[in-house]
């Protein structure tokens, strides 16, 4: 059965799993999901989150990109085929674009007060938000790290409401470098001093991994997961170094596993370049060239470097109307389900339109058809809510 399902495109697999329980059992098997994800491969989603709202999706193995428009919508995280979205700097949403299942989540009171997710003024605070989907438990969790100077506290939302575990971590203060990455049941935050804060989602315990950066005068740094290990990528003008974290529990240390020439920075000398994503095989780099006389970025290109073949290929050109502040996410379509999704709450037309656009990026149907289907589901949900409220009133 698995061999047959592996030969079918991911959209058809998602539709088939709804037909009977036997197929659901096969597609929900963690072994099937793991191998299926490796066969599908990791695509790339990039979005301009500041002055423009354009979304681009590059499916794995296909260098043709799908470019769409979303309004007042940001992507905050990506994990196991699910995305964490933010609508209008206010409402969170967890969605599986392939299965069309989603769940709206309100921000916590503390997040609203501190404006953690305000894109215009609090870029540093957004790094405190982590998102993870556990394929074994079939649950998602959103974790907000609260920085109190020399103490970290946490609040968690698993779909119902925000709560604060008793866990707290006391350590010397250091700013966070990147948004956290998820591996083996824990979220990991990289700090400016090189140490890592790890938060276990099952035990809800936090610990500090005391480790320093490798002795490389790097210009750019990327913290990611590759080949089931925490990975640190440091780049100079000449070389790119790939390190894997070993002995994480006893004697953590960064071990060099690969070194490649930085062709983008060394030869082309672009005005701006950066390391954007890595998943164990391919490294995504972006370069921006600048027209000095007018001070505008006019050539923005995304490259993929295959570390297994030592080849660099052109992936996509970023349109000129994209904001220069690009945010990149790796995304692998998944047929998996997660407990608590598929809740429809009343939301405005803009929210429905943007959500349907993101759902349609892995669908052969147009975003308009997906939006119509979503509006129909929303109307049916609202009708049931009104009928239920009316019955309760009559009983009273």
C-alpha positions in Angstrom: 0.0 0.0 0.0 2.8 2.4 0.9 4.5 1.8 -2.5 1.3 2.6 -4.3 0.8 5.8 -2.3 4.3 7.0 -2.9 3.6 7.0 -6.7 0.6 9.4 -6.2 0.9 13.2 -6.1 0.5 14.7 -2.6 -2.8 16.4 -3.4 -4.4 13.1 -4.4 -3.0 11.4 -1.3 -4.6 14.1 0.9 -8.0 13.5 -0.9 -7.7 9.7 -0.7 -7.1 9.6 3.1 -10.6 11.0 3.5 -12.3 8.1 1.8 -11.9 5.4 4.5 -10.2 4.5 7.7 -7.8 2.0 6.2 -6.1 4.7 4.1 -6.1 7.1 7.1 -4.2 4.5 9.1 -1.6 4.1 6.3 -1.1 7.8 5.8 -1.0 8.5 9.5 1.8 6.0 10.1 4.9 8.0 11.2 7.1 5.8 9.0 5.0 6.5 6.0 5.0 10.3 6.7 8.7 10.4 7.2 9.5 8.5 3.9 6.8 10.4 2.0 8.2 13.8 3.1 11.7 12.7 2.0 10.3 11.7 -1.4 8.3 14.9 -1.8 11.2 17.1 -0.8 11.3 20.5 0.8 10.0 23.5 -1.1 10.6 27.2 -0.3 8.1 29.8 0.7 9.3 33.4 0.8 7.2 36.5 1.7 7.7 40.3 2.0 6.3 41.1 5.4 6.8 44.8 5.8 5.8 47.3 3.1 4.4 44.7 0.6 2.5 41.4 1.0 3.6 39.2 -1.8 4.1 35.5 -1.4 6.2 33.2 -3.6 6.3 29.4 -3.5 8.9 27.2 -5.1 7.9 23.5 -5.0 10.8 21.1 -4.5 12.5 20.1 -7.8 10.5 22.8 -9.7 12.3 26.1 -10.2 9.1 27.7 -11.5 7.7 29.8 -8.7 4.1 30.6 -7.9 3.7 34.3 -7.0 0.6 35.4 -5.1 -0.7 38.4 -3.2 -1.9 38.2 0.4 -3.1 41.2 2.4 -1.9 42.0 6.0 -0.7 38.4 6.4 2.6 37.2 7.7 4.2 33.7 8.1 5.8 33.2 11.5 6.8 29.6 11.3 6.8 26.4 9.3 6.9 22.8 10.7 6.0 19.4 9.3 3.8 20.7 6.5 2.0 23.3 8.7 2.3 27.0 8.7 1.8 29.5 11.6 0.2 32.7 10.2 -0.5 36.1 11.6 -3.4 38.2 10.3 -3.4 42.0 10.6 -0.9 41.9 13.5 -3.6 40.4 15.7 -5.0 36.9 15.0 -2.8 33.8 14.8 -3.7 30.8 12.6 -2.2 27.3 12.3 -3.0 25.8 8.8 -2.1 22.8 6.7 -2.4 24.2 3.1 -2.7 20.7 1.6 -5.5 19.3 3.7 -7.2 22.7 4.1 -7.4 22.2 7.9 -6.8 25.2 10.1 -7.3 26.7 13.6 -7.4 30.3 14.7 -5.6 31.2 17.9 -5.8 34.5 19.8 -2.7 36.2 21.1 -2.0 36.0 24.8 -2.7 39.0 27.0 1.1 39.5 27.5 1.7 39.4 23.8 -0.9 42.0 23.1 0.5 44.3 25.8 4.1 44.0 24.6 3.1 43.9 20.9 5.4 40.9 20.4 4.2 40.4 16.8 4.1 44.0 15.6 6.2 43.8 12.5 6.9 47.5 12.2 8.6 48.1 15.5 9.4 44.9 17.3 11.4 42.6 15.0 13.6 41.4 17.9 10.6 40.3 20.0 9.2 38.1 17.2 12.2 35.8 17.7 10.7 34.8 21.0 7.8 32.9 19.4 8.3 29.2 18.5 6.0 26.8 16.5 6.2 23.0 16.5 4.1 20.1 15.2 4.7 16.7 16.7 4.0 13.9 14.2 3.8 11.3 17.0 1.3 13.0 19.2 -0.5 14.7 16.3 -0.5 18.0 18.2 0.8 21.5 17.6 2.2 24.0 20.2 2.9 27.6 20.0 5.5 28.7 22.6 6.1 32.3 23.6 9.4 32.9 25.5 9.2 35.8 27.9 12.5 37.5 28.5 12.7 39.1 32.0 16.4 40.1 31.8 18.3 37.3 33.4 15.3 34.9 33.5 13.2 33.2 30.8 9.6 32.2 31.4 7.3 30.6 28.9 3.6 30.5 27.9 2.1 27.8 25.7 -0.9 27.4 23.5 -1.9 24.0 22.1 -5.1 25.1 20.4 -7.4 26.0 23.3 -5.9 28.8 25.5 -2.6 30.2 26.7 -1.1 28.9 29.9 2.1 29.4 31.8 4.0 26.4 33.0 6.1 26.7 36.2 9.3 26.3 34.3 11.7 29.2 34.3 15.3 29.4 33.2 17.8 31.7 35.0 21.0 32.6 33.0 22.9 35.7 32.0 21.2 37.9 29.5 21.9 37.7 25.8 19.8 38.7 22.8 18.4 36.0 20.5 19.9 35.8 17.0 17.3 33.8 15.1 13.8 32.4 15.4 13.8 29.0 17.0 14.1 25.6 15.2 12.4 22.4 16.2 14.1 19.1 16.6 13.3 15.9 18.5 10.5 17.3 20.6 12.3 20.5 21.6 12.4 24.1 20.4 15.9 25.6 20.2 16.8 29.3 20.4 20.3 30.5 19.4 21.6 33.4 21.4 24.1 36.1 20.5 26.8 34.6 22.7 26.5 31.2 20.9 24.6 29.4 23.6 21.3 27.7 22.9 18.1 27.7 25.0 16.2 24.3 24.6 12.6 23.9 25.6 11.1 20.4 25.7 7.5 20.4 24.6 6.6 17.2 26.4 8.1 17.9 29.8 7.8 21.7 29.4 11.3 22.0 30.9 13.9 24.5 29.7 17.7 24.3 29.8 20.7 26.2 28.6 23.2 24.5 26.3 26.5 26.2 27.0 28.4 26.4 23.8 30.4 29.0 21.8 30.4 29.8 18.1 33.1 28.2 16.0 36.3 30.3 15.6 35.3 31.7 12.2 35.1 35.4 11.4 31.7 34.9 9.8 29.7 37.6 8.1 26.5 35.7 8.0 25.1 32.9 10.2 22.2 30.5 9.7 20.7 28.2 12.4 18.8 25.3 11.1 18.1 21.5 11.2 19.9 19.3 8.7 20.1 15.5 8.6 18.3 15.3 12.0 20.9 17.4 13.7 21.1 21.1 14.8 23.2 22.8 12.2 25.1 26.1 12.2 26.2 27.6 8.9 28.8 30.4 9.0 29.8 32.3 5.9 32.7 34.5 5.1 33.5 36.3 1.8 35.4 33.3 0.6 33.9 30.2 2.2 30.8 28.7 3.8 31.2 26.4 6.8 28.6 23.8 7.8 28.7 22.6 11.4 26.7 20.0 13.2 26.1 19.9 16.9 27.3 16.7 18.6 27.2 15.4 22.2 24.3 17.9 22.9 23.6 16.3 26.4 27.1 15.9 27.8 29.8 17.8 26.0 28.2 19.9 23.2 30.5 21.0 20.4 30.2 22.1 16.8 31.8 19.7 14.4 32.7 20.8 10.8 30.9 18.6 8.3 31.3 20.5 5.1 33.1 23.5 3.6 32.3 25.1 0.2 33.3 28.2 -1.7 31.1 31.2 -1.3 30.7 32.0 -5.0 27.9 34.5 -4.5 29.9 36.9 -2.2 33.4 36.2 -3.7 32.8 36.6 -7.4 29.7 38.7 -8.0 30.2 41.1 -5.0 26.5 41.9 -4.6 25.4 44.8 -2.5 23.7 42.4 -0.2 23.7 38.6 0.2 22.4 36.2 2.9 22.0 32.6 3.9 18.3 31.8 3.9 17.5 28.1 4.4 19.1 24.7 4.8 17.6 21.2 5.2 20.6 18.9 5.1 21.1 18.7 1.4 20.6 22.1 -0.2 21.5 25.6 1.0 19.5 28.5 -0.2 21.3 31.8 -0.7 19.9 35.2 -1.8 21.8 38.1 -3.5 20.7 41.6 -4.1 22.4 43.9 -6.6 22.0 47.7 -6.3 21.9 50.5 -8.8 24.1 53.0 -7.1 22.9 56.1 -9.0 19.3 55.7 -7.8 19.9 53.7 -4.6 17.4 50.9 -5.5 17.7 47.1 -5.4 17.0 46.1 -9.0 18.2 42.5 -9.2 17.3 40.0 -6.5 18.1 36.3 -7.1 17.7 33.1 -5.1 20.2 30.3 -5.6 20.3 26.8 -4.3 23.6 25.1 -3.6 23.5 21.3 -3.6 26.1 20.1 -1.1 25.9 16.5 -2.3 27.0 17.4 -5.8 28.8 20.7 -5.1 26.6 22.4 -7.7 24.9 25.8 -7.5 21.8 26.4 -9.6 19.6 29.4 -10.2 16.3 29.0 -8.4 14.2 32.2 -8.8 14.3 35.9 -9.4 12.5 38.0 -6.8 10.2 40.6 -8.5 11.2 44.2 -8.1 8.0 45.0 -6.3 8.9 42.6 -3.5 10.1 44.3 -0.4 13.8 43.9 0.2 13.2 42.4 3.6 12.4 38.8 2.5 11.6 36.1 5.0 12.2 32.5 3.9 10.6 29.2 5.1 11.1 25.6 4.1 7.8 23.9 3.4 7.1 20.2 2.7 3.4 19.4 1.9 2.1 16.9 4.4 -1.1 14.7 4.4 -0.9 14.5 8.2 -3.7 15.7 10.5 -3.3 17.5 13.8 -5.7 17.3 16.7 -7.8 20.5 17.1 -7.7 21.9 13.6 -10.6 22.7 11.3 -12.2 25.2 13.6 -13.9 28.1 11.7 -14.4 31.3 13.6 -16.0 34.5 12.2 -13.4 36.5 10.3 -13.4 39.3 7.8 -13.2 39.0 4.1 -9.5 39.9 4.0 -8.6 37.1 6.4 -10.6 34.5 4.3 -9.1 35.7 1.1 -5.5 35.5 2.4 -6.0 32.1 4.0 -7.5 30.7 0.8 -4.5 32.1 -1.2 -2.0 30.3 1.0 -4.1 27.1 0.8 -4.1 27.3 -3.0 -0.3 27.5 -3.3 -0.1 23.7 -3.1 -3.3 23.1 -5.0 -4.0 22.9 -8.7 -7.2 24.8 -8.2 -7.3 28.6 -8.3 -7.3 30.6 -5.1 -10.8 31.8 -6.1 -12.2 28.3 -6.0 -10.6 27.6 -2.7 -11.9 30.9 -1.3 -15.5 30.1 -2.4 -15.2 26.7 -0.7 -13.9 28.3 2.4 -16.7 30.9 2.5 -19.2 28.2 2.1 -17.8 26.3 5.1 -17.8 29.5 7.1 -21.4 30.3 6.2 -22.5 26.7 7.2 -20.6 27.1 10.5 -22.2 30.4 11.3 -25.7 29.0 10.5 -25.1 26.1 12.9 -23.9 28.5 15.6 -27.1 30.6 15.2 -29.3 27.6 15.3 -27.6 26.3 18.4 -28.0 29.7 20.1 -31.7 29.9 19.1 -32.4 26.4 20.6 -30.7 27.5 23.9 -32.8 30.6 24.0 -36.0 28.7 23.4 -35.1 26.3 26.2 -34.5 29.1 28.6 
